[in-house]
Amino acid sequence: MPINLTVTRNRKVSKNYNSEGHGVSITVELDQGLLGRPDQLRQEIDRLYDEAEAALDRQTNGADQPPTPSDNGSSNGNGAHTGDRLPAMTDSQNRAITAIAKRLGLSPVEEARNVLGAEFKDLSIRQASKLIDKLKSLQAEPANRNGGGR
């Protein structure tokens, strides 16, 4: 029997004394066997929250709106790219990558190059999500990377 998992992200945006609410929910069916593999379950949950956060960023930044003729793949002023380019990584993804890499003693710039063959500052939302997953998998590895455990 599959398990159902729902992740929800909401954000309130205030501009000129007006508030606007945005929200996204993602519901998926997962293999019940993941309950016996908590690390993989947590990784799947984190991935879904990252996807929900990225969707919310696109929603609040207007990145899903069709590009205007003057866009030509350039930034829309909110850091989200339109046109021929994929939306740029979100601020929360940037912070997550930087924090995890720091805990691991790694350079986010070098990891982006080594793992994705891309420049850190130019990562798309999807690339940033992949890099977060890779860094989290390194974080979950046993401490024997540094010559042993405790």
Order of alpha helices (4+ residues) and beta strands (2+ residues): beta-beta-alpha-alpha-alpha-alpha
